[in-house]
Amino acid sequence: MRFYRRYVLADDETEGVGLLFWQRIPWLLIGLIGGICMTLLVAHFEKIIAGEIRLTFFLPIIVYLSDAVGTQTEAIIVRGLVRHRPHIFRYLTKETALGIALGIVFGLAVGGFAYLWFKDALLGLTVGLTMFIDIAIATIIAALIPLLIYRENRDPALGAGPITTAVQDFVSIFIYFAVASAVLFTFG
């Protein structure tokens, strides 16, 4: 084991499974609690889902792409922290701009796909707008969480993934159904 800042970095190559288990499980339990909260969140929007079942078709792609973008950002931030170069403002500025650009591209792509598939402009707008917002926010969430964990003298390589995923999934689902409520049930 080597010490980095004030926390212990385990060497996955040489440490036993027991130590690695106990270092990882607290973070994964937080993810489990996040998953339960997401289940309850989706249940809260039961009326919206019942009114427009096609919304559920796009839930996997919205959650996946937001997570994928966030995972890339998180990996870059953690790599920067390991290399002892936490230029926080520079990372946040670039990742926010990148999130907006990626959000535009994927929002148009997924929204366009939804429109072409169902010939429903409001559904396409709902899916596209959600994708844009989720991806734009994903980069910010994925940049901030490892930085906060690092600042608390914990290993961001262990905690950032489960926490960022849980937070991003919850935010993505909430935004999706909030946008659906606003668009489909206001204009539809």
C-alpha positions as a LaTeX table, in Angstrom:
\begin{tabular}{lrrr}
\hline
Residue & $x$ (\AA) & $y$ (\AA) & $z$ (\AA) \\
\hline
Met1 & 0.00 & 0.00 & 0.00 \\
Arg2 & 1.12 & 3.51 & $-0.63$ \\
Phe3 & $-0.20$ & 6.63 & 1.02 \\
Tyr4 & $-1.52$ & 9.47 & $-1.05$ \\
Arg5 & $-2.64$ & 12.53 & 0.81 \\
Arg6 & $-4.16$ & 11.14 & 4.02 \\
Tyr7 & $-5.98$ & 8.12 & 2.72 \\
Val8 & $-4.75$ & 4.69 & 1.76 \\
Leu9 & $-4.61$ & 3.64 & $-1.86$ \\
Ala10 & $-4.75$ & $-0.11$ & $-2.10$ \\
Asp11 & $-2.78$ & $-1.80$ & $-4.80$ \\
Asp12 & $-5.36$ & $-4.00$ & $-6.49$ \\
Glu13 & $-2.56$ & $-6.15$ & $-7.85$ \\
Thr14 & $-1.07$ & $-7.11$ & $-4.49$ \\
Glu15 & $-3.78$ & $-6.63$ & $-1.85$ \\
Gly16 & $-6.16$ & $-9.35$ & $-0.75$ \\
Val17 & $-9.76$ & $-9.53$ & $-1.80$ \\
Gly18 & $-10.91$ & $-8.84$ & 1.78 \\
Leu19 & $-9.28$ & $-5.40$ & 1.96 \\
Leu20 & $-10.49$ & $-4.51$ & $-1.52$ \\
Phe21 & $-14.01$ & $-5.65$ & $-0.59$ \\
Trp22 & $-14.13$ & $-3.45$ & 2.53 \\
Gln23 & $-12.78$ & $-0.45$ & 0.64 \\
Arg24 & $-15.42$ & $-0.75$ & $-2.07$ \\
Ile25 & $-18.57$ & $-1.89$ & $-0.30$ \\
Pro26 & $-19.43$ & 1.39 & 1.50 \\
Trp27 & $-19.49$ & 3.24 & $-1.81$ \\
Leu28 & $-21.57$ & 0.53 & $-3.47$ \\
Leu29 & $-24.06$ & 0.55 & $-0.59$ \\
Ile30 & $-24.54$ & 4.26 & $-1.25$ \\
Gly31 & $-25.27$ & 3.29 & $-4.86$ \\
Leu32 & $-27.79$ & 0.68 & $-3.67$ \\
Ile33 & $-29.60$ & 3.31 & $-1.61$ \\
Gly34 & $-29.53$ & 5.58 & $-4.66$ \\
Gly35 & $-31.08$ & 2.81 & $-6.75$ \\
Ile36 & $-33.89$ & 2.35 & $-4.25$ \\
Cys37 & $-34.51$ & 6.11 & $-4.30$ \\
Met38 & $-34.66$ & 6.02 & $-8.13$ \\
Thr39 & $-37.22$ & 3.22 & $-7.99$ \\
Leu40 & $-39.36$ & 5.33 & $-5.68$ \\
Leu41 & $-38.86$ & 8.36 & $-7.95$ \\
Val42 & $-40.09$ & 6.46 & $-11.01$ \\
Ala43 & $-43.10$ & 5.23 & $-9.01$ \\
His44 & $-43.86$ & 8.87 & $-8.14$ \\
Phe45 & $-44.33$ & 9.57 & $-11.86$ \\
Glu46 & $-46.72$ & 6.64 & $-12.40$ \\
Lys47 & $-49.52$ & 8.85 & $-13.75$ \\
Ile48 & $-47.22$ & 10.41 & $-16.35$ \\
Ile49 & $-45.97$ & 6.99 & $-17.43$ \\
Ala50 & $-49.51$ & 5.62 & $-17.60$ \\
Gly51 & $-50.57$ & 8.62 & $-19.69$ \\
Glu52 & $-47.66$ & 8.25 & $-22.13$ \\
Ile53 & $-46.16$ & 4.75 & $-22.00$ \\
Arg54 & $-43.78$ & 5.56 & $-24.86$ \\
Leu55 & $-41.72$ & 7.60 & $-22.39$ \\
Thr56 & $-40.43$ & 4.35 & $-20.91$ \\
Phe57 & $-38.92$ & 3.34 & $-24.27$ \\
Phe58 & $-36.38$ & 6.15 & $-24.01$ \\
Leu59 & $-35.49$ & 5.84 & $-20.34$ \\
Pro60 & $-32.57$ & 3.42 & $-20.93$ \\
Ile61 & $-30.88$ & 5.60 & $-23.55$ \\
Ile62 & $-31.33$ & 8.78 & $-21.53$ \\
Val63 & $-29.85$ & 7.22 & $-18.40$ \\
Tyr64 & $-27.10$ & 5.40 & $-20.32$ \\
Leu65 & $-25.82$ & 8.36 & $-22.34$ \\
Ser66 & $-25.84$ & 10.65 & $-19.32$ \\
Asp67 & $-23.87$ & 8.04 & $-17.37$ \\
Ala68 & $-21.44$ & 7.44 & $-20.25$ \\
Val69 & $-20.68$ & 11.15 & $-20.61$ \\
Gly70 & $-20.34$ & 11.44 & $-16.84$ \\
Thr71 & $-18.03$ & 8.42 & $-16.67$ \\
Gln72 & $-15.70$ & 9.97 & $-19.24$ \\
Thr73 & $-15.59$ & 13.24 & $-17.30$ \\
Glu74 & $-15.08$ & 11.43 & $-14.00$ \\
Ala75 & $-12.17$ & 9.38 & $-15.40$ \\
Ile76 & $-10.45$ & 12.53 & $-16.66$ \\
Ile77 & $-10.89$ & 14.31 & $-13.33$ \\
Val78 & $-9.63$ & 11.34 & $-11.29$ \\
Arg79 & $-6.66$ & 10.96 & $-13.64$ \\
Gly80 & $-5.85$ & 14.64 & $-13.10$ \\
Leu81 & $-6.09$ & 14.24 & $-9.33$ \\
Val82 & $-3.79$ & 11.20 & $-9.38$ \\
Arg83 & $-1.28$ & 13.20 & $-11.38$ \\
His84 & $-1.54$ & 15.94 & $-8.74$ \\
Arg85 & $-2.98$ & 18.49 & $-11.17$ \\
Pro86 & $-6.37$ & 19.47 & $-9.81$ \\
His87 & $-6.98$ & 22.63 & $-11.84$ \\
Ile88 & $-10.58$ & 22.74 & $-10.69$ \\
Phe89 & $-11.77$ & 25.85 & $-12.49$ \\
Arg90 & $-10.18$ & 24.78 & $-15.78$ \\
Tyr91 & $-11.70$ & 21.28 & $-15.53$ \\
Leu92 & $-15.16$ & 22.59 & $-14.69$ \\
Thr93 & $-15.11$ & 25.20 & $-17.46$ \\
Lys94 & $-14.01$ & 22.76 & $-20.15$ \\
Glu95 & $-16.28$ & 19.96 & $-19.02$ \\
Thr96 & $-19.29$ & 22.28 & $-18.85$ \\
Ala97 & $-18.66$ & 23.53 & $-22.38$ \\
Leu98 & $-18.13$ & 19.97 & $-23.56$ \\
Gly99 & $-21.34$ & 18.85 & $-21.86$ \\
Ile100 & $-23.34$ & 21.56 & $-23.61$ \\
Ala101 & $-21.86$ & 20.65 & $-27.00$ \\
Leu102 & $-22.42$ & 16.92 & $-26.48$ \\
Gly103 & $-25.90$ & 17.62 & $-25.14$ \\
Ile104 & $-26.83$ & 19.49 & $-28.31$ \\
Val105 & $-25.57$ & 16.69 & $-30.56$ \\
Phe106 & $-27.19$ & 13.83 & $-28.63$ \\
Gly107 & $-30.34$ & 15.81 & $-27.84$ \\
Leu108 & $-30.91$ & 16.42 & $-31.54$ \\
Ala109 & $-30.08$ & 12.81 & $-32.41$ \\
Val110 & $-32.30$ & 11.15 & $-29.82$ \\
Gly111 & $-35.09$ & 13.72 & $-30.15$ \\
Gly112 & $-34.98$ & 13.31 & $-33.93$ \\
Phe113 & $-35.10$ & 9.54 & $-33.59$ \\
Ala114 & $-38.13$ & 9.76 & $-31.27$ \\
Tyr115 & $-39.90$ & 12.06 & $-33.70$ \\
Leu116 & $-39.15$ & 9.88 & $-36.73$ \\
Trp117 & $-40.19$ & 6.70 & $-34.94$ \\
Phe118 & $-43.48$ & 7.95 & $-33.53$ \\
Lys119 & $-44.24$ & 10.98 & $-35.73$ \\
Asp120 & $-44.89$ & 12.91 & $-32.53$ \\
Ala121 & $-43.22$ & 16.32 & $-32.23$ \\
Leu122 & $-43.96$ & 16.71 & $-28.52$ \\
Leu123 & $-42.47$ & 13.32 & $-27.70$ \\
Gly124 & $-39.41$ & 14.16 & $-29.81$ \\
Leu125 & $-39.08$ & 17.52 & $-28.06$ \\
Thr126 & $-39.42$ & 15.89 & $-24.64$ \\
Val127 & $-36.77$ & 13.26 & $-25.33$ \\
Gly128 & $-34.39$ & 15.66 & $-27.10$ \\
Leu129 & $-34.64$ & 18.41 & $-24.49$ \\
Thr130 & $-34.16$ & 15.90 & $-21.69$ \\
Met131 & $-31.08$ & 14.45 & $-23.39$ \\
Phe132 & $-29.58$ & 17.92 & $-23.82$ \\
Ile133 & $-30.16$ & 18.93 & $-20.21$ \\
Asp134 & $-29.03$ & 15.59 & $-18.77$ \\
Ile135 & $-25.76$ & 15.49 & $-20.69$ \\
Ala136 & $-24.98$ & 19.13 & $-19.97$ \\
Ile137 & $-25.51$ & 18.49 & $-16.26$ \\
Ala138 & $-23.75$ & 15.10 & $-16.30$ \\
Thr139 & $-20.35$ & 16.67 & $-16.91$ \\
Ile140 & $-20.79$ & 19.06 & $-13.98$ \\
Ile141 & $-21.94$ & 16.32 & $-11.59$ \\
Ala142 & $-19.16$ & 13.99 & $-12.74$ \\
Ala143 & $-16.53$ & 16.70 & $-12.26$ \\
Leu144 & $-17.71$ & 17.87 & $-8.86$ \\
Ile145 & $-18.17$ & 14.54 & $-7.07$ \\
Pro146 & $-14.57$ & 13.25 & $-7.44$ \\
Leu147 & $-13.29$ & 16.71 & $-6.52$ \\
Leu148 & $-15.42$ & 16.73 & $-3.36$ \\
Ile149 & $-14.33$ & 13.21 & $-2.41$ \\
Tyr150 & $-10.70$ & 14.18 & $-2.98$ \\
Arg151 & $-11.16$ & 17.29 & $-0.88$ \\
Glu152 & $-12.46$ & 15.09 & 1.96 \\
Asn153 & $-9.20$ & 13.08 & 1.83 \\
Arg154 & $-10.91$ & 9.98 & 0.44 \\
Asp155 & $-9.92$ & 7.99 & $-2.62$ \\
Pro156 & $-11.95$ & 9.38 & $-5.56$ \\
Ala157 & $-11.16$ & 6.30 & $-7.67$ \\
Leu158 & $-13.30$ & 4.18 & $-5.31$ \\
Gly159 & $-16.10$ & 6.55 & $-4.39$ \\
Ala160 & $-16.66$ & 8.68 & $-7.46$ \\
Gly161 & $-18.09$ & 5.96 & $-9.70$ \\
Pro162 & $-20.89$ & 4.65 & $-7.48$ \\
Ile163 & $-21.87$ & 8.06 & $-6.12$ \\
Thr164 & $-21.70$ & 9.84 & $-9.46$ \\
Thr165 & $-23.74$ & 7.10 & $-11.14$ \\
Ala166 & $-26.43$ & 7.17 & $-8.44$ \\
Val167 & $-26.68$ & 10.96 & $-8.43$ \\
Gln168 & $-26.63$ & 11.22 & $-12.23$ \\
Asp169 & $-29.26$ & 8.50 & $-12.67$ \\
Phe170 & $-31.54$ & 10.13 & $-10.13$ \\
Val171 & $-31.11$ & 13.56 & $-11.74$ \\
Ser172 & $-31.64$ & 12.12 & $-15.24$ \\
Ile173 & $-34.86$ & 10.37 & $-14.29$ \\
Phe174 & $-36.18$ & 13.41 & $-12.44$ \\
Ile175 & $-35.38$ & 15.76 & $-15.33$ \\
Tyr176 & $-36.93$ & 13.37 & $-17.85$ \\
Phe177 & $-40.26$ & 13.19 & $-16.08$ \\
Ala178 & $-40.23$ & 16.88 & $-15.17$ \\
Val179 & $-39.68$ & 17.79 & $-18.84$ \\
Ala180 & $-42.34$ & 15.25 & $-19.86$ \\
Ser181 & $-44.77$ & 16.82 & $-17.39$ \\
Ala182 & $-44.04$ & 20.29 & $-18.70$ \\
Val183 & $-44.09$ & 19.48 & $-22.42$ \\
Leu184 & $-46.50$ & 16.60 & $-22.94$ \\
Phe185 & $-49.08$ & 17.50 & $-20.38$ \\
Thr186 & $-48.97$ & 21.26 & $-20.95$ \\
Phe187 & $-49.01$ & 21.25 & $-24.76$ \\
Gly188 & $-50.37$ & 17.78 & $-25.42$ \\
\hline
\end{tabular}
